[in-house]
Amino acid sequence: METMIMRMPLRERKKQAIQNSVLQAAKQLFREKGYTAVTVSEIADYADISVKTLFTYFRSKEDLAFQDEILFCNELIQCLLGRKEEDSIFEAFKHFLWNLIQSIDPEELVDSLPGFHPWMDSPELEQRYLLLWEHYELRLADALQLERGTIEFNPILRVVAGQMVSVLRILGSKAFKEYLKPIPIALRHRALEKWLLGSLEMISGIQGYSQLMKIH
């Protein structure tokens, strides 16, 4: 990543640096004060830029609140499309989630999973949060369609995308966060692994989607 950034033109590197600065400022303030209590002006001040400059990079405070989840979806799509030729979509999805949960410190597990940012519990973000999963499903389905060289709607690919999103949606839910909290820190990873393996078993049928596509 650092090598890639260094190869960018200076102007692009500066843009990237400002975007990162604004995003980090917003996340810090959201953690400390909660989403509702933070203003765009405060975020701009914290990042040492003007409000006008902030809006050249992000359309709204909501976009800042959900930027990590947008990037997470980008990473997932890259993982699925960049999988090894011998791997199925299901296997790539399984590896992605498994590597994700293994990379998180047990003490930060609850607040580090996608969708678990504390500020997302704000009532102001409820509708946007619900739309997030619909956007995930659409983006995943579109990516799979493009991989197959078609832009026409395919209901099978939409089901495949929906199955993957169903796991992500539960993983990022407030209810799941509450489920993990009472579990001793030392046992949280084990509990999460057990849940993930069970959930993947339930959607393992998407392994056969390639065969289904051949008859449609």
C-alpha positions in Angstrom: 0.0 0.0 0.0 2.8 2.5 0.9 4.6 1.7 -2.4 1.4 2.4 -4.3 0.8 5.7 -2.5 4.4 6.8 -3.2 3.8 6.2 -6.9 0.8 8.5 -7.0 1.3 12.0 -8.3 2.0 14.6 -5.6 -1.5 16.1 -6.0 -3.2 12.7 -5.6 -1.1 11.9 -2.5 -2.2 15.2 -0.9 -5.8 14.4 -1.7 -5.4 11.0 -0.1 -3.7 12.5 3.0 -6.6 15.0 3.5 -9.2 12.3 3.0 -7.5 10.1 5.6 -7.1 13.0 8.0 -10.8 14.0 7.8 -11.9 10.4 8.2 -9.7 9.8 11.2 -10.9 13.1 12.8 -14.5 12.1 12.3 -14.0 8.6 13.7 -12.2 10.0 16.8 -15.0 12.5 17.5 -17.7 10.0 16.9 -16.1 7.7 19.4 -15.7 10.4 22.0 -19.0 12.3 21.7 -21.3 10.1 19.7 -22.5 10.7 16.2 -25.4 13.1 17.0 -23.3 15.5 19.1 -20.6 16.0 16.5 -20.9 18.7 13.9 -19.2 18.9 10.5 -17.5 22.1 11.6 -15.9 20.3 14.5 -14.6 17.6 12.2 -13.2 20.2 9.9 -11.5 22.0 12.7 -10.1 18.7 14.1 -8.6 17.9 10.7 -7.3 21.5 10.3 -9.3 22.2 7.1 -12.3 24.3 6.2 -15.8 23.0 6.0 -15.8 23.8 2.3 -12.7 21.6 1.8 -14.3 18.8 3.8 -17.3 18.8 1.5 -15.1 18.4 -1.6 -14.1 15.0 -0.3 -17.2 13.8 1.5 -20.8 14.7 0.7 -22.1 14.5 4.3 -21.5 13.6 7.9 -23.3 10.3 7.2 -20.8 9.4 4.5 -18.0 9.9 7.0 -19.8 7.6 9.4 -20.1 4.8 6.8 -16.8 5.2 5.0 -15.2 2.2 6.6 -18.1 0.0 5.6 -17.8 1.2 2.0 -14.1 0.3 2.0 -14.9 -3.0 3.6 -17.3 -3.9 0.7 -14.6 -2.9 -1.8 -12.1 -5.2 -0.1 -14.6 -8.1 -0.1 -15.3 -7.6 -3.8 -11.6 -7.5 -4.6 -11.2 -10.7 -2.6 -14.0 -12.5 -4.5 -12.9 -11.4 -8.0 -9.2 -11.9 -7.3 -9.6 -15.4 -6.0 -7.6 -18.3 -7.2 -8.9 -20.0 -10.3 -9.5 -23.3 -8.4 -11.4 -21.5 -5.6 -15.2 -21.1 -5.6 -17.0 -17.9 -4.6 -17.9 -19.6 -1.3 -14.3 -20.6 -0.5 -13.1 -17.0 -1.2 -15.9 -15.6 1.0 -15.0 -18.0 3.8 -11.3 -17.2 3.7 -12.1 -13.5 3.7 -14.2 -13.7 6.9 -11.9 -16.1 8.6 -8.8 -13.9 8.0 -10.8 -10.9 9.2 -11.8 -12.3 12.6 -8.4 -13.8 13.2 -6.7 -10.4 12.6 -8.6 -8.6 15.4 -7.4 -8.3 19.0 -9.8 -10.2 21.3 -10.0 -7.2 23.6 -11.2 -5.1 20.7 -13.3 -7.7 19.0 -16.7 -6.3 19.6 -16.0 -2.8 18.4 -13.7 -3.8 15.5 -16.0 -5.9 13.4 -17.6 -4.4 10.3 -20.7 -2.4 11.3 -19.8 -2.5 15.0 -18.8 1.2 15.3 -20.6 2.4 18.5 -21.8 5.6 16.7 -23.9 3.5 14.4 -26.4 2.8 17.1 -27.6 6.4 16.7 -31.3 6.6 15.7 -30.3 9.2 13.1 -28.4 6.5 11.2 -30.9 3.7 11.4 -32.3 4.1 7.8 -28.8 4.6 6.3 -27.6 1.5 8.2 -30.5 -0.6 6.7 -29.7 0.7 3.2 -26.1 -0.3 3.7 -26.9 -4.0 3.4 -29.1 -3.5 0.3 -26.2 -1.6 -1.3 -23.8 -4.5 -0.4 -26.1 -7.0 -2.0 -26.4 -4.9 -5.2 -22.7 -4.3 -5.4 -21.8 -8.0 -4.9 -24.4 -9.1 -7.4 -23.2 -6.6 -10.0 -19.6 -7.6 -9.4 -20.5 -11.3 -10.0 -22.4 -10.4 -13.1 -19.6 -8.4 -14.6 -17.2 -11.3 -13.8 -19.4 -13.5 -16.0 -19.4 -10.9 -18.7 -23.0 -9.8 -18.4 -24.8 -6.7 -17.1 -28.3 -8.2 -17.3 -30.1 -9.0 -14.1 -29.6 -12.5 -13.0 -31.7 -13.7 -10.0 -29.4 -16.6 -9.1 -26.5 -14.2 -8.6 -28.7 -11.9 -6.6 -29.5 -14.9 -4.3 -25.8 -15.7 -4.0 -25.0 -12.1 -3.0 -28.0 -12.1 -0.6 -26.7 -15.2 1.2 -23.3 -13.6 1.7 -24.8 -10.4 2.9 -27.0 -12.3 5.4 -23.9 -13.4 7.3 -22.3 -9.9 7.2 -25.6 -8.3 8.3 -25.8 -10.4 11.5 -22.1 -10.0 12.1 -22.5 -6.2 12.0 -25.7 -6.1 14.0 -26.2 -4.5 17.4 -27.8 -7.8 18.6 -24.7 -9.7 17.8 -22.6 -7.2 19.6 -24.8 -7.7 22.7 -24.4 -11.5 22.2 -20.6 -11.3 22.3 -20.3 -8.8 25.2 -21.1 -11.2 28.1 -18.7 -13.8 26.8 -15.2 -13.6 28.5 -12.7 -12.0 26.3 -10.5 -15.1 26.2 -13.4 -17.0 24.8 -14.8 -14.5 22.3 -12.8 -15.6 19.3 -13.8 -19.2 19.9 -17.5 -18.2 20.1 -17.2 -16.1 17.0 -15.4 -18.9 15.1 -18.1 -21.4 16.1 -20.9 -19.0 15.0 -19.1 -18.3 11.7 -18.5 -21.9 10.8 -22.1 -22.8 11.6 -23.4 -19.8 9.5 -21.2 -20.7 6.6 -22.4 -24.3 6.7 -26.0 -22.9 6.4 -25.1 -21.0 3.2 -22.7 -23.6 1.7 -25.2 -24.3 -1.1 -23.8 -21.3 -3.0 -20.8 -23.4 -3.8 -22.9 -24.9 -6.6 -23.9 -21.6 -8.2 -21.4 -22.2 -11.1 -23.3 -25.3 -12.1 -26.6 -23.6 -11.8 -25.5 -20.8 -14.0 -24.6 -23.2 -16.8 -28.3 -24.2 -17.2 -29.6 -20.6 -17.3 
